[in-house]
Amino acid sequence: MLYGVVLAGGASRRMGQDKALMQFNGRTLISHAAHLLEAAGCERVVVSRNKDGYISDKIDDVGPLGGVHAVISEIMNDVSQTRLNDEISKIYEDELLVLPVDMLQMTPQFLSRLITLGRQHQQACYVENRFLPFYLPVNTNTLTVLNAYLIDQSKRRVVGFLEQVNALVLSSLSCENEAQWLNVNSPSDWPTSE
């Protein structure tokens, strides 16, 4: 199953309010990001956010990878409860498309391209000099590698983890719309026209 993951766990200090709940084009930013992921082809969208009703981090203070870790843990837990143990080697056929809540001008077309390229090459992928969004196939080894990276190595850089899973790095030249990369972190970043 292709999961869309909305990363909405930041503290929003620079914004001065909880940006995940701010409105953009008549939707909260969480709803806007979920809509982008659904439009890109995600079968199920989950939200990583340390609040009731969402998937909360299981490892504190590791940034975006804490959300990715929590989602993968949740997926693997769900799978192990619903399928037989003798099928364990066959069940991890899930994929993640990870998007931060604050990339208001990201397009479903670009997200679909990430999915297509990741599937074609059967590996994680992201754009050089960017670390989000990214596509990540989930197999039996993914959580092990992520645990080792976050806990044993005490690292938290998304790009470092993607390098560890041998992700495909796409040229930034293939990204025609620079505006889609804008992260809205403060009121001055907010798009002037909705």
PALO-242161 format. One line per 8 residues: number of its first residue (from 1); their letters; for each residue x, y, z of N, C-alpha, C. Coordinates in steps of 0.2 Angstrom, whole numbers, padded with zeros to 4 digits. Each point is the difference from the previous one (the first is absolute). Layout:
N
NUM	a	X Y Z X Y Z X Y Z ~ ...
END
This chain:
194
1	mlygvvla	0004 -0006 0000 -0004 0006 0000 0004 0006 0000 ~ -0002 0005 -0004 0004 0007 0000 -0003 0004 0005 ~ 0004 0002 0005 -0002 0004 0006 0002 0007 -0002 ~ -0004 0005 0001 0002 0007 0000 0001 0002 0007 ~ 0006 0003 0001 0002 0002 0007 0000 0007 0001 ~ -0004 0004 0003 0001 0007 0002 0004 0001 0006 ~ 0005 0003 0000 0004 0002 0005 -0002 0006 0003 ~ -0003 0000 0006 -0003 0006 0003 0001 0001 0007
9	ggasrrmg	0007 -0002 0002 0002 -0001 0007 0004 0006 0002 ~ 0001 0005 -0004 0005 0006 0002 -0004 0004 0005 ~ 0004 0004 0004 -0002 0004 0005 -0003 0007 -0002 ~ 0001 0002 -0007 -0002 0006 -0003 0002 0006 0004 ~ 0006 0000 0003 0002 0006 0004 0000 0006 -0004 ~ 0003 0000 -0006 0001 0006 -0005 -0007 0002 -0002 ~ -0005 -0004 -0001 -0006 0002 -0002 -0004 0003 0005 ~ 0001 -0001 0006 -0003 0003 0006 -0007 -0003 0001
17	qdkalmqf	-0002 -0005 -0003 -0006 -0004 0001 0001 -0007 -0003 ~ -0005 -0005 0001 0001 -0006 -0002 -0002 0000 -0008 ~ 0005 0000 -0004 -0001 0001 -0007 -0004 -0006 -0003 ~ 0001 -0006 0003 -0004 -0006 -0003 -0007 0001 0000 ~ -0003 0005 0004 -0007 0001 0000 -0002 0007 -0003 ~ 0005 0003 -0003 -0001 0006 -0004 -0004 -0001 -0006 ~ -0004 0004 -0003 -0004 -0001 -0006 0004 0003 -0006 ~ -0001 -0004 -0005 0003 0001 -0007 -0005 -0002 -0005
25	ngrtlish	-0003 0004 -0004 -0005 -0001 -0005 -0006 -0004 0003 ~ -0002 0002 0006 -0006 -0003 0003 0001 -0006 0004 ~ 0007 -0003 0001 0001 -0006 0003 0006 0001 0005 ~ 0000 -0004 0005 0006 0001 0005 0006 -0003 -0004 ~ 0006 0002 0002 0006 -0002 -0003 0000 -0008 0000 ~ -0002 -0003 0005 0000 -0008 0000 -0005 -0002 -0005 ~ -0006 0003 -0001 -0004 -0003 -0005 0002 0002 -0007 ~ 0004 0006 -0001 0003 0001 -0006 0005 -0005 -0002
33	aahlleaa	0005 -0001 0004 0005 -0005 -0001 -0003 -0007 -0002 ~ -0005 -0002 0004 -0003 -0007 -0001 -0004 0000 -0007 ~ -0003 0006 -0002 -0003 0000 -0006 0006 -0001 -0006 ~ 0005 0004 0001 0006 -0001 -0005 0002 -0007 -0001 ~ 0001 -0004 0006 0002 -0007 0000 -0005 -0004 -0003 ~ -0007 0001 0001 -0005 -0004 -0003 0000 0001 -0007 ~ 0001 0006 -0002 0000 0002 -0008 0006 -0003 -0003 ~ 0005 -0001 0004 0006 -0004 -0003 -0001 -0007 -0001
41	gcervvvs	-0005 -0003 0003 -0001 -0007 0000 0001 -0004 0006 ~ 0001 0003 0006 0000 -0003 0006 -0007 -0004 0002 ~ 0001 -0006 0002 -0006 -0004 0002 -0003 0002 0007 ~ 0005 0002 0004 -0002 0001 0007 0005 0006 0002 ~ -0003 0005 0003 0004 0006 0003 0000 -0001 0008 ~ 0006 0001 0003 0000 0000 0007 0004 0006 0002 ~ -0001 0003 0006 0003 0006 0002 0004 -0001 0006 ~ 0007 0001 0000 0004 0000 0005 0000 0007 0004
49	rnkdgyis	-0002 -0001 0006 -0001 0006 0004 -0001 -0002 0007 ~ 0004 0003 0005 -0001 -0002 0007 -0006 0003 0004 ~ -0005 -0002 -0003 -0007 0003 0003 -0005 -0006 0000 ~ -0005 0000 0004 -0005 -0006 0000 -0003 0000 -0007 ~ -0001 -0006 -0002 -0003 -0002 -0006 0004 0000 -0006 ~ 0007 0000 0001 0005 0000 -0005 0005 -0005 0002 ~ 0005 -0002 -0005 0005 -0004 0002 0006 0004 0003 ~ 0001 -0002 0006 0005 0004 0004 0007 -0004 0000
57	dkiddvgp	0005 0005 0001 0007 -0003 -0001 0001 -0005 0006 ~ 0004 -0005 -0001 0002 -0005 0005 0007 0002 0002 ~ 0004 0004 -0004 0007 0002 0002 -0001 0007 0001 ~ 0002 0003 0005 0000 0008 0001 0005 0003 -0003 ~ -0001 0006 -0003 0005 0005 -0002 0004 -0002 -0006 ~ -0003 -0004 -0005 0004 -0002 -0005 -0002 0003 -0007 ~ -0004 0005 0001 -0003 0004 -0006 -0004 -0004 -0005 ~ 0000 0001 -0006 -0005 -0003 -0005 0001 -0007 0000
65	lggvhavi	0006 -0003 0001 0001 -0007 0000 -0004 -0004 0006 ~ -0001 0004 0005 -0004 -0003 0006 -0007 -0001 -0002 ~ -0003 0004 -0005 -0007 -0001 -0003 0000 -0006 -0004 ~ 0005 -0001 -0004 0001 -0005 -0005 0001 -0007 0004 ~ 0004 0000 0005 0001 -0006 0004 -0007 -0002 0003 ~ -0004 0005 0003 -0006 -0001 0003 -0005 -0004 -0005 ~ 0000 0003 -0006 -0005 -0002 -0005 0002 -0007 -0002 ~ 0007 -0002 -0001 0002 -0006 -0002 -0002 -0005 0005
73	seimndvs	0002 0002 0007 -0002 -0005 0005 -0007 -0001 0001 ~ -0004 0005 -0002 -0008 -0001 0000 -0002 -0005 -0005 ~ 0003 0001 -0006 -0002 -0004 -0006 0002 -0008 0002 ~ 0006 -0001 0002 0003 -0006 0002 -0004 -0004 0005 ~ -0002 0004 0005 -0004 -0002 0005 -0007 -0003 -0002 ~ -0003 0005 -0005 -0007 -0002 -0003 0001 -0006 -0004 ~ 0005 -0001 -0004 0001 -0006 -0004 0001 -0006 0004 ~ 0004 0000 0005 0001 -0006 0004 -0006 -0002 0004
81	qtrlndei	-0005 0004 0001 -0006 -0002 0004 -0005 -0002 -0005 ~ 0001 0001 -0006 -0006 -0002 -0005 0002 -0006 -0005 ~ 0007 -0002 0000 0002 -0005 -0004 0004 -0005 0004 ~ 0000 -0006 -0003 0003 -0006 0003 0008 0001 0000 ~ 0003 -0003 0006 0007 0001 0001 0004 -0004 -0006 ~ -0003 -0005 -0003 0004 -0003 -0005 0000 0004 -0007 ~ -0004 0005 0000 0001 0004 -0006 0004 0006 0001 ~ 0003 0001 0006 0004 0006 0002 0005 0002 -0006
89	skiyedel	0003 -0005 -0003 0005 0002 -0006 -0004 0003 -0006 ~ -0006 -0001 0000 -0004 0003 -0006 -0004 0006 0001 ~ 0000 0002 0006 -0005 0005 0002 0002 0008 -0001 ~ 0006 0001 0000 0003 0007 0000 0000 0002 -0007 ~ -0005 0002 -0003 0000 0003 -0006 -0003 0007 0000 ~ 0001 0003 0005 -0003 0007 0001 0005 0005 -0003 ~ -0003 0006 -0001 0004 0005 -0002 -0002 0007 0003 ~ 0005 0004 0001 -0002 0007 0003 0001 0005 -0005
97	lvlpvdml	-0004 0005 0000 0002 0007 -0003 -0001 0005 0005 ~ 0006 0003 0002 0000 0004 0006 0000 0007 -0002 ~ -0004 0004 0003 -0001 0007 -0002 -0001 0004 0007 ~ 0004 0006 0000 -0001 0004 0006 -0007 0004 -0001 ~ -0003 0002 0006 -0006 0003 0000 0001 0007 -0003 ~ 0006 0003 -0001 0000 0007 -0001 0003 0002 -0007 ~ -0001 -0005 -0005 0002 0001 -0007 -0006 0001 -0004 ~ -0003 0006 0001 -0006 0002 -0003 -0001 0000 -0008
105	qmtpqfls	0006 0001 -0003 0000 0000 -0007 0002 -0006 -0004 ~ 0002 -0005 0004 0002 -0007 -0003 -0006 -0002 -0004 ~ 0002 -0004 -0006 -0006 -0002 -0004 0000 -0007 0000 ~ -0007 -0003 -0001 -0001 -0007 -0001 0004 -0003 -0006 ~ 0001 0004 -0005 0004 -0003 -0006 0007 -0001 0002 ~ 0003 0004 0004 0007 -0002 0002 0000 -0005 0005 ~ -0004 -0001 0004 -0001 -0005 0005 -0001 -0007 -0004 ~ -0004 0000 -0005 -0001 -0006 -0004 0006 -0002 -0003
113	rlitlgrq	0004 0005 -0003 0007 -0002 -0003 0004 -0003 0005 ~ 0000 0002 0006 0005 -0003 0005 -0002 -0007 0001 ~ -0007 -0002 0001 -0003 -0007 0000 0003 -0004 -0006 ~ -0002 0003 -0006 0002 -0004 -0006 0007 -0002 0000 ~ 0005 0005 0001 0007 -0001 0000 0002 -0005 0005 ~ -0003 0001 0006 0002 -0005 0006 -0002 -0007 -0002 ~ -0006 -0001 -0003 -0002 -0006 -0002 0004 -0003 -0005 ~ 0001 0004 -0005 0004 -0002 -0006 0007 -0003 0002
121	hqqacyve	0003 0003 0005 0007 -0001 0002 0000 -0005 0006 ~ -0006 -0001 0003 -0001 -0004 0006 0004 0003 0006 ~ 0001 0006 0001 0003 0003 0005 -0002 0007 0002 ~ 0002 0002 0006 -0002 0007 0003 0002 0005 -0005 ~ -0003 0006 0000 0003 0005 -0004 -0002 0007 0002 ~ 0004 0005 -0001 -0001 0007 0002 0004 0004 -0005 ~ -0001 0007 0000 0003 0004 -0004 0007 0003 0004 ~ 0005 0000 -0004 0006 0003 0003 -0001 0007 0003
129	nrflpfyl	0004 0001 0005 0000 0006 0004 -0007 0002 0003 ~ -0004 -0005 0000 -0007 0000 0004 0000 -0007 0003 ~ -0004 0000 0006 -0001 -0007 0003 -0007 -0001 0001 ~ -0004 0004 -0002 -0008 -0001 0001 -0003 0003 -0006 ~ -0005 -0003 -0003 -0003 -0006 0001 0005 -0006 -0002 ~ -0001 -0006 0002 0003 -0006 -0003 -0004 -0006 0000 ~ 0002 -0005 -0004 -0004 -0006 -0001 0004 -0005 0003 ~ -0003 -0005 0004 0004 -0005 0003 -0004 -0007 0000
137	pvntntlt	0003 -0005 -0003 -0003 -0007 0000 0001 -0002 0007 ~ -0004 -0004 0003 0000 -0003 0007 0001 -0007 -0001 ~ 0006 -0003 0003 0000 -0007 0000 0002 -0002 0007 ~ 0002 -0007 0001 0002 -0002 0006 0006 0003 0003 ~ 0004 0003 -0004 0006 0003 0003 0000 0008 0001 ~ -0006 0003 -0002 0000 0007 0000 0000 0003 0008 ~ -0004 -0003 0004 0000 0002 0007 0006 -0002 0003 ~ 0003 -0005 -0001 0007 -0002 0003 0005 0005 -0002
145	vlnaylid	0000 0002 -0006 0005 0005 -0002 -0001 0007 0003 ~ -0007 0002 0000 -0002 0006 0003 0002 0000 0008 ~ -0002 -0005 0003 0002 -0001 0008 0007 0001 0001 ~ 0004 -0003 -0004 0008 0000 0000 0002 0007 -0001 ~ -0003 0004 -0005 0002 0006 -0001 -0002 0005 0005 ~ -0006 0000 0003 -0002 0004 0005 0002 -0001 0007 ~ 0001 -0006 0002 0001 -0002 0007 0008 -0002 0000 ~ 0002 -0005 -0004 0007 -0002 0001 0005 0005 -0002
153	qskrrvvg	-0001 0004 -0006 0004 0005 -0002 -0001 0007 0002 ~ -0006 0001 0004 -0002 0006 0002 0000 0005 -0005 ~ -0003 -0001 -0006 0000 0004 -0006 -0007 0002 -0001 ~ -0002 0006 -0004 -0007 0001 -0001 -0001 0004 -0007 ~ 0006 0001 -0004 -0001 0003 -0006 -0004 -0005 -0005 ~ -0005 0003 -0003 -0004 -0004 -0005 0005 -0002 -0006 ~ 0004 0004 -0003 0004 -0002 -0005 0005 -0005 0002 ~ 0002 0000 0006 0005 -0006 0002 -0004 -0006 0000
161	fleqvnal	-0006 0000 0002 -0004 -0007 0000 -0001 -0002 -0007 ~ -0002 0005 -0004 -0001 -0002 -0007 0006 -0003 -0003 ~ 0006 0003 0001 0006 -0003 -0002 0001 -0007 0002 ~ -0002 -0001 0006 0001 -0007 0003 -0004 -0005 -0003 ~ -0006 0002 -0003 -0004 -0005 -0003 0001 0000 -0008 ~ 0005 0003 -0002 0002 0001 -0007 -0005 0003 -0004 ~ -0002 0006 0002 -0006 0003 -0004 0003 0003 -0006 ~ -0004 0000 -0005 0001 0003 -0007 0000 0008 0001
169	vlsslsce	0005 0003 -0002 0000 0008 0001 -0002 0002 -0007 ~ -0005 0004 0000 -0002 0003 -0007 0003 0007 -0001 ~ 0001 0002 -0006 0003 0006 -0001 -0005 0006 0001 ~ 0003 0005 0004 -0005 0006 0001 -0002 0003 -0007 ~ 0004 -0001 -0005 -0002 0003 -0007 -0007 -0003 -0002 ~ -0002 -0006 0003 -0006 -0003 -0002 -0006 0003 0003 ~ 0001 0005 0004 -0005 0003 0004 -0001 0007 -0003 ~ -0005 0001 -0004 -0001 0006 -0004 -0003 0006 0005
177	neaqwlnv	-0004 -0002 0005 -0003 0005 0004 0003 0002 0006 ~ 0004 0005 0001 0004 0001 0006 -0005 0002 0006 ~ -0006 0003 -0002 -0004 0002 0006 -0003 -0006 0004 ~ 0000 -0006 -0004 -0003 -0006 0004 0004 -0002 0006 ~ 0007 0002 0000 0004 -0002 0006 0000 0005 0006 ~ -0004 0005 -0001 -0001 0005 0006 -0003 -0004 0006 ~ 0004 0001 0006 -0003 -0002 0006 -0003 0006 0004 ~ -0006 0000 0002 -0003 0005 0003 0002 0000 0008
185	nspsdwpt	0005 0003 0002 0002 0000 0007 -0002 0006 0004 ~ -0001 0006 -0003 -0002 0006 0003 -0005 0004 -0004 ~ -0003 0005 0003 -0005 0003 -0003 0002 0004 -0007 ~ 0007 0001 0000 0002 0004 -0006 0001 -0006 -0006 ~ 0000 -0006 0002 0000 -0005 -0005 -0006 -0002 -0004 ~ -0006 0003 0003 -0006 -0002 -0002 -0001 0003 -0007 ~ -0003 -0005 -0005 -0001 0003 -0006 -0005 0006 0000 ~ 0001 0005 -0004 -0004 0006 0000 -0007 -0001 -0004
193	se	0000 -0005 -0005 -0006 -0001 -0003 -0002 -0007 0001 ~ -0006 -0002 0002 -0002 -0007 0001 -0004 -0002 -0005
END
